[in-house]
Amino acid sequence: MISKKHWSPGRDVSVQRVERRETDGWLVSGTLAPKGICPDCGLRSLRRHGWRQRRLQDLPAHGDKVTIALWVCRWRCPASTCPRRTFSDYTSTIARPFARRTSRAGEIVGHLGHAMGGRRCQR
């Protein structure tokens, strides 16, 4: 069995703080490294629009719920012809865009649902 001593969300995420709350379980706070590349037109933006916090459910640790609070940079697209005015950076190593749980937690939920007789979710 392979044992991981340290959990890392990926090299493009800097973990700021890990704390245990009595009511909410574990909270991992971090920041995603800003990239600023528009997903539609592919141009790099230097016009920061702001920040937003993305909260993701992860696998439990020590029997407690784990939530990842990830600060993500928002950008304005520099191309006037691009249909997307603003966009957020994202990382595919942790979760897909618009997901509410991490990829590894979503995979476990998919396996459990399939084992209980349901279909696998493609999302």
N, CA, C and O of each residue as an XYZ file, in Angstrom:
492
protein
N       0.838     -1.172      0.000
C       0.000      0.000      0.000
C       0.887      1.239      0.000
O       1.850      1.315      0.762
N       0.571      2.192     -0.836
C       1.335      3.427     -0.926
C       0.760      4.421      0.071
O      -0.450      4.643      0.114
N       1.624      5.008      0.861
C       1.207      5.976      1.868
C       1.686      7.358      1.456
O       2.843      7.528      1.071
N       0.807      8.337      1.535
C       1.182      9.716      1.247
C       1.294     10.464      2.562
O       0.326     10.559      3.316
N       2.471     10.992      2.835
C       2.658     11.742      4.066
C       2.045     13.132      3.958
O       1.496     13.658      4.926
N       2.146     13.715      2.775
C       1.665     15.074      2.582
C       0.673     15.098      1.420
O       0.901     14.484      0.378
N      -0.411     15.805      1.616
C      -1.389     15.977      0.546
C      -1.103     17.300     -0.134
O      -0.910     18.310      0.542
N      -1.071     17.316     -1.433
C      -0.813     18.532     -2.181
C      -1.886     18.687     -3.245
O      -2.149     17.747     -3.994
N      -2.509     19.852     -3.325
C      -3.538     20.064     -4.345
C      -2.972     20.278     -5.738
O      -3.733     20.278     -6.705
N      -1.687     20.456     -5.874
C      -1.074     20.675     -7.179
C      -0.026     21.760     -7.084
O       0.004     22.527     -6.122
N       0.836     21.821     -8.088
C       1.927     22.790     -8.008
C       1.487     24.220     -8.288
O       2.208     25.158     -7.945
N       0.331     24.410     -8.897
C      -0.145     25.761     -9.172
C      -1.012     26.332     -8.048
O      -1.592     27.407     -8.200
N      -1.103     25.627     -6.933
C      -1.873     26.095     -5.772
C      -0.918     26.265     -4.598
O      -0.154     25.359     -4.264
N      -0.974     27.439     -3.980
C      -0.184     27.630     -2.757
C      -1.149     27.575     -1.573
O      -2.089     28.365     -1.479
N      -0.897     26.634     -0.683
C      -1.739     26.465      0.501
C      -1.337     27.516      1.520
O      -0.171     27.601      1.908
N      -2.304     28.316      1.953
C      -2.047     29.388      2.904
C      -2.229     28.942      4.348
O      -1.448     29.299      5.230
N      -3.287     28.147      4.570
C      -3.619     27.775      5.943
C      -4.449     26.498      5.954
O      -5.258     26.254      5.058
N      -4.230     25.693      6.984
C      -5.045     24.503      7.237
C      -5.504     24.603      8.678
O      -4.684     24.696      9.591
N      -6.805     24.583      8.885
C      -7.323     24.682     10.246
C      -8.470     23.706     10.451
O      -9.164     23.328      9.508
N      -8.650     23.314     11.677
C      -9.738     22.398     12.023
C     -10.770     23.155     12.832
O     -10.468     23.695     13.896
N     -11.989     23.190     12.321
C     -13.093     23.846     13.011
C     -13.974     22.775     13.618
O     -14.185     21.721     13.017
N     -14.482     23.038     14.793
C     -15.273     22.020     15.491
C     -16.582     21.713     14.783
O     -17.036     20.569     14.797
N     -17.196     22.715     14.164
C     -18.487     22.489     13.513
C     -18.356     22.118     12.038
O     -19.171     21.351     11.525
N     -17.344     22.650     11.347
C     -17.231     22.464      9.900
C     -16.187     21.451      9.478
O     -16.122     21.118      8.294
N     -15.375     20.949     10.377
C     -14.312     20.025     10.005
C     -13.067     20.786      9.573
O     -12.781     21.865     10.093
N     -12.336     20.232      8.633
C     -11.091     20.826      8.169
C     -11.344     21.847      7.073
O     -12.182     21.635      6.197
N     -10.606     22.971      7.126
C     -10.679     24.003      6.096
C      -9.273     24.251      5.575
O      -8.389     24.658      6.329
N      -9.066     24.004      4.289
C      -7.787     24.238      3.634
C      -7.946     25.473      2.770
O      -8.719     25.466      1.812
N      -7.217     26.542      3.100
C      -7.296     27.792      2.347
C      -6.070     27.924      1.463
O      -4.947     27.667      1.897
N      -6.294     28.328      0.219
C      -5.182     28.463     -0.710
C      -5.481     29.442     -1.822
O      -6.597     29.947     -1.947
N      -4.468     29.703     -2.626
C      -4.569     30.618     -3.754
C      -4.074     29.924     -5.007
O      -3.029     29.273     -4.999
N      -4.828     30.066     -6.080
C      -4.436     29.516     -7.373
C      -3.529     30.523     -8.076
O      -3.839     31.713     -8.114
N      -2.420     30.060     -8.627
C      -1.491     30.950     -9.326
C      -2.184     31.580    -10.536
O      -2.757     30.862    -11.355
N      -2.140     32.911    -10.662
C      -2.813     33.569    -11.784
C      -2.149     33.262    -13.124
O      -0.926     33.314    -13.253
N      -2.983     32.939    -14.125
C      -2.491     32.660    -15.471
C      -3.020     33.690    -16.470
O      -2.250     34.260    -17.243
N      -4.324     33.925    -16.452
C      -4.921     34.949    -17.299
C      -5.039     34.596    -18.756
O      -4.885     35.475    -19.604
N      -5.307     33.340    -19.092
C      -5.465     32.937    -20.494
C      -6.942     32.655    -20.746
O      -7.543     31.814    -20.078
N      -7.521     33.358    -21.707
C      -8.943     33.218    -22.011
C      -9.224     31.825    -22.569
O      -8.540     31.390    -23.496
N     -10.222     31.112    -22.023
C     -10.525     29.768    -22.523
C     -11.170     29.763    -23.908
O     -11.151     28.734    -24.585
N     -11.741     30.889    -24.345
C     -12.384     30.930    -25.667
C     -11.413     31.318    -26.780
O     -11.276     30.598    -27.769
N     -10.740     32.458    -26.618
C      -9.868     32.935    -27.709
C      -8.401     32.600    -27.492
O      -7.623     32.655    -28.444
N      -7.996     32.257    -26.280
C      -6.622     31.853    -26.006
C      -5.643     32.992    -25.777
O      -4.446     32.750    -25.626
N      -6.127     34.232    -25.747
C      -5.230     35.369    -25.521
C      -4.947     35.546    -24.029
O      -5.797     35.268    -23.183
N      -3.734     36.014    -23.726
C      -3.360     36.291    -22.339
C      -3.832     37.696    -21.968
O      -3.653     38.651    -22.724
N      -4.433     37.795    -20.794
C      -4.930     39.073    -20.313
C      -4.041     39.595    -19.195
O      -3.537     38.823    -18.379
N      -3.853     40.897    -19.162
C      -3.146     41.563    -18.077
C      -4.094     42.430    -17.264
O      -3.666     43.138    -16.352
N      -5.379     42.375    -17.591
C      -6.394     43.191    -16.924
C      -7.137     42.347    -15.891
O      -8.072     41.617    -16.220
N      -6.704     42.459    -14.644
C      -7.351     41.702    -13.569
C      -8.690     42.339    -13.230
O      -8.793     43.552    -13.054
N      -9.709     41.500    -13.144
C     -11.072     41.949    -12.836
C     -11.374     41.829    -11.346
O     -12.244     42.534    -10.834
N     -10.673     40.953    -10.653
C     -10.901     40.765     -9.222
C     -10.570     39.338     -8.822
O      -9.897     38.609     -9.550
N     -11.056     38.958     -7.653
C     -10.842     37.611     -7.132
C     -12.173     37.017     -6.741
O     -13.107     37.751     -6.417
N     -12.279     35.715     -6.764
C     -13.463     35.034     -6.248
C     -12.996     33.801     -5.488
O     -11.928     33.251     -5.753
N     -13.815     33.388     -4.547
C     -13.465     32.215     -3.765
C     -14.269     31.023     -4.255
O     -15.486     31.097     -4.424
N     -13.578     29.945     -4.474
C     -14.211     28.706     -4.899
C     -14.103     27.706     -3.756
O     -13.008     27.455     -3.251
N     -15.232     27.133     -3.345
C     -15.239     26.182     -2.239
C     -15.546     24.797     -2.785
O     -16.543     24.593     -3.478
N     -14.669     23.843     -2.460
C     -14.772     22.484     -2.971
C     -14.801     21.490     -1.818
O     -14.075     21.640     -0.835
N     -15.635     20.492     -1.946
C     -15.680     19.410     -0.963
C     -14.646     18.369     -1.365
O     -14.566     17.974     -2.528
N     -13.850     17.926     -0.386
C     -12.829     16.921     -0.648
C     -13.115     15.682      0.182
O     -14.082     15.651      0.943
N     -12.286     14.668      0.039
C     -12.439     13.447      0.822
C     -12.265     13.747      2.311
O     -11.480     14.626      2.668
N     -12.972     13.043      3.177
C     -12.839     13.301      4.622
C     -11.453     12.911      5.143
O     -10.785     12.030      4.601
N     -11.049     13.596      6.208
C      -9.770     13.293      6.861
C     -10.028     13.111      8.347
O     -10.627     13.975      8.986
N      -9.584     12.006      8.890
C      -9.758     11.688     10.311
C     -11.234     11.706     10.703
O     -11.578     12.065     11.829
N     -12.096     11.322      9.780
C     -13.522     11.254     10.053
C     -14.243     12.585      9.977
O     -15.437     12.646     10.269
N     -13.563     13.649      9.596
C     -14.173     14.976      9.513
C     -14.233     15.443      8.061
O     -13.425     15.034      7.227
N     -15.197     16.298      7.781
C     -15.375     16.877      6.458
C     -14.185     17.786      6.122
O     -13.662     18.474      6.999
N     -13.761     17.787      4.862
C     -12.675     18.650      4.395
C     -13.223     19.566      3.310
O     -13.809     19.100      2.332
N     -13.031     20.866      3.485
C     -13.445     21.863      2.503
C     -12.210     22.624      2.050
O     -11.384     23.030      2.867
N     -12.092     22.812      0.743
C     -10.991     23.592      0.187
C     -11.557     24.940     -0.248
O     -12.448     25.005     -1.095
N     -11.034     26.012      0.336
C     -11.410     27.378     -0.035
C     -10.284     27.926     -0.899
O      -9.212     28.259     -0.394
N     -10.526     28.018     -2.183
C      -9.497     28.381     -3.144
C      -9.795     29.751     -3.737
O     -10.849     29.954     -4.339
N      -8.871     30.690     -3.570
C      -9.034     32.017     -4.167
C      -8.541     31.962     -5.605
O      -7.409     31.558     -5.874
N      -9.412     32.377     -6.530
C      -9.154     32.291     -7.965
C      -9.257     33.688     -8.567
O     -10.166     34.449     -8.235
N      -8.327     34.015     -9.446
C      -8.298     35.331    -10.078
C      -9.292     35.395    -11.243
O      -9.433     34.446    -12.015
N      -9.979     36.545    -11.348
C     -10.861     36.801    -12.484
C     -10.189     37.809    -13.396
O      -9.480     38.703    -12.934
N     -10.415     37.660    -14.698
C      -9.754     38.486    -15.701
C     -10.759     39.056    -16.695
O     -11.857     38.523    -16.850
N     -10.386     40.129    -17.357
C     -11.146     40.669    -18.490
C     -10.435     40.232    -19.769
O      -9.213     40.329    -19.876
N     -11.209     39.753    -20.728
C     -10.622     39.310    -21.989
C     -10.193     40.529    -22.811
O     -10.977     41.467    -22.954
N      -8.964     40.542    -23.357
C      -8.499     41.702    -24.120
C      -9.070     41.787    -25.541
O      -9.019     42.850    -26.160
N      -9.609     40.689    -26.059
C     -10.116     40.686    -27.437
C     -11.535     41.257    -27.469
O     -12.419     40.792    -26.750
N     -11.735     42.251    -28.297
C     -13.069     42.865    -28.392
C     -14.057     41.964    -29.113
O     -15.264     42.108    -28.919
N     -13.583     41.046    -29.934
C     -14.471     40.148    -30.671
C     -14.791     38.863    -29.904
O     -15.625     38.071    -30.342
N     -14.142     38.658    -28.781
C     -14.373     37.435    -28.000
C     -15.729     37.507    -27.300
O     -16.052     38.537    -26.708
N     -16.533     36.437    -27.352
C     -17.847     36.467    -26.699
C     -17.761     36.463    -25.170
O     -18.736     36.790    -24.494
N     -16.620     36.100    -24.635
C     -16.454     36.042    -23.183
C     -15.807     37.342    -22.710
O     -14.673     37.644    -23.083
N     -16.517     38.100    -21.902
C     -15.981     39.367    -21.390
C     -15.026     39.143    -20.219
O     -13.930     39.702    -20.184
N     -15.453     38.321    -19.268
C     -14.612     38.005    -18.111
C     -14.503     36.489    -17.978
O     -15.357     35.746    -18.463
N     -13.447     36.047    -17.320
C     -13.245     34.622    -17.096
C     -12.411     34.441    -15.842
O     -11.747     35.370    -15.381
N     -12.452     33.245    -15.301
C     -11.670     32.899    -14.111
C     -10.614     31.879    -14.474
O     -10.798     31.065    -15.379
N      -9.510     31.934    -13.761
C      -8.513     30.876    -13.892
C      -9.081     29.602    -13.291
O      -9.927     29.658    -12.398
N      -8.633     28.478    -13.763
C      -9.049     27.203    -13.179
C      -7.902     26.218    -13.286
O      -6.983     26.396    -14.086
N      -7.965     25.193    -12.482
C      -6.964     24.140    -12.527
C      -7.664     22.803    -12.685
O      -8.574     22.478    -11.922
N      -7.247     22.039    -13.660
C      -7.879     20.741    -13.887
C      -7.302     19.669    -12.970
O      -7.832     18.559    -12.914
N      -6.215     19.984    -12.244
C      -5.636     18.986    -11.348
C      -6.485     18.793    -10.096
O      -6.451     17.723     -9.487
N      -7.239     19.804     -9.707
C      -8.069     19.698     -8.501
C      -9.511     19.369     -8.863
O     -10.062     18.381     -8.378
N     -10.126     20.191     -9.714
C     -11.542     20.011    -10.056
C     -11.814     20.604    -11.429
O     -11.096     21.484    -11.904
N     -12.851     20.108    -12.041
C     -13.302     20.661    -13.315
C     -13.976     22.006    -13.080
O     -14.385     22.305    -11.958
N     -14.098     22.822    -14.131
C     -14.832     24.074    -13.971
C     -16.275     23.814    -13.533
O     -16.921     22.886    -14.021
N     -16.763     24.620    -12.632
C     -18.129     24.582    -12.089
C     -18.393     23.385    -11.179
O     -19.531     23.194    -10.751
N     -17.393     22.582    -10.872
C     -17.583     21.433     -9.986
C     -17.675     21.912     -8.534
O     -17.112     22.946     -8.173
N     -18.387     21.150     -7.716
C     -18.533     21.484     -6.301
C     -17.702     20.589     -5.401
O     -17.606     20.824     -4.197
N     -17.101     19.562     -5.988
C     -16.209     18.696     -5.214
C     -14.959     18.440     -6.033
O     -14.958     18.606     -7.253
N     -13.902     18.037     -5.362
C     -12.650     17.773     -6.051
C     -12.812     16.573     -6.980
O     -13.762     15.800     -6.853
N     -11.887     16.428     -7.903
C     -11.964     15.327     -8.867
C     -11.882     13.978     -8.173
O     -12.589     13.043     -8.548
N     -11.026     13.867     -7.167
C     -10.900     12.576     -6.490
C     -12.132     12.253     -5.651
O     -12.500     11.084     -5.535
N     -12.779     13.257     -5.064
C     -14.023     13.003     -4.329
C     -15.148     12.652     -5.303
O     -15.963     11.775     -5.015
N     -15.198     13.325     -6.446
C     -16.205     13.011     -7.451
C     -16.055     11.620     -8.021
O     -17.047     10.962     -8.336
N     -14.815     11.166     -8.155
C     -14.562      9.816     -8.662
C     -15.072      8.761     -7.679
O     -15.670      7.767     -8.089
N     -14.838      8.975     -6.395
C     -15.323      8.041     -5.368
C     -16.852      8.013     -5.353
O     -17.451      6.942     -5.263
N     -17.480      9.181     -5.439
C     -18.944      9.237     -5.454
C     -19.489      8.515     -6.677
O     -20.505      7.827     -6.589
N     -18.814      8.667     -7.830
C     -19.240      7.953     -9.039
C     -19.133      6.446     -8.891
O     -20.021      5.712     -9.323
N     -18.053      5.983     -8.284
C     -17.885      4.538     -8.065
C     -18.938      3.998     -7.102
O     -19.490      2.919     -7.317
N     -19.212      4.750     -6.045
C     -20.229      4.312     -5.078
C     -21.616      4.253     -5.723
O     -22.374      3.311     -5.492
N     -21.936      5.250     -6.519
C     -23.230      5.250     -7.201
C     -23.365      4.106     -8.173
O     -24.430      3.497     -8.282
N     -22.291      3.811     -8.880
C     -22.310      2.701     -9.830
C     -22.446      1.362     -9.096
O     -23.164      0.471     -9.550
N     -21.754      1.225     -7.963
C     -21.827     -0.013     -7.192
C     -23.217     -0.237     -6.603
O     -23.622     -1.378     -6.384
N     -23.937      0.833     -6.350
C     -25.277      0.718     -5.783
C     -26.348      0.534     -6.860
O     -27.538      0.505     -6.547
N     -25.940      0.411     -8.115
C     -26.903      0.111     -9.180
C     -27.225      1.279    -10.084
O     -28.047      1.143    -10.991
N     -26.609      2.411     -9.867
C     -26.878      3.576    -10.696
C     -25.919      3.673    -11.863
O     -24.992      2.872    -11.984
N     -26.142      4.652    -12.720
C     -25.242      4.882    -13.841
C     -24.147      5.849    -13.403
O     -24.341      6.645    -12.484
N     -23.013      5.774    -14.057
C     -21.935      6.725    -13.782
C     -22.291      8.065    -14.368
O     -22.794      8.144    -15.488
N     -22.040      9.104    -13.637
C     -22.289     10.452    -14.109
C     -21.111     10.878    -14.978
O     -19.962     10.677    -14.586
N     -21.365     11.455    -16.136
C     -20.304     11.864    -17.054
C     -19.757     13.236    -16.712
O     -18.784     13.663    -17.334
N     -20.311     13.920    -15.791
C     -19.904     15.279    -15.471
C     -18.739     15.343    -14.625
O     -18.288     16.434    -14.277
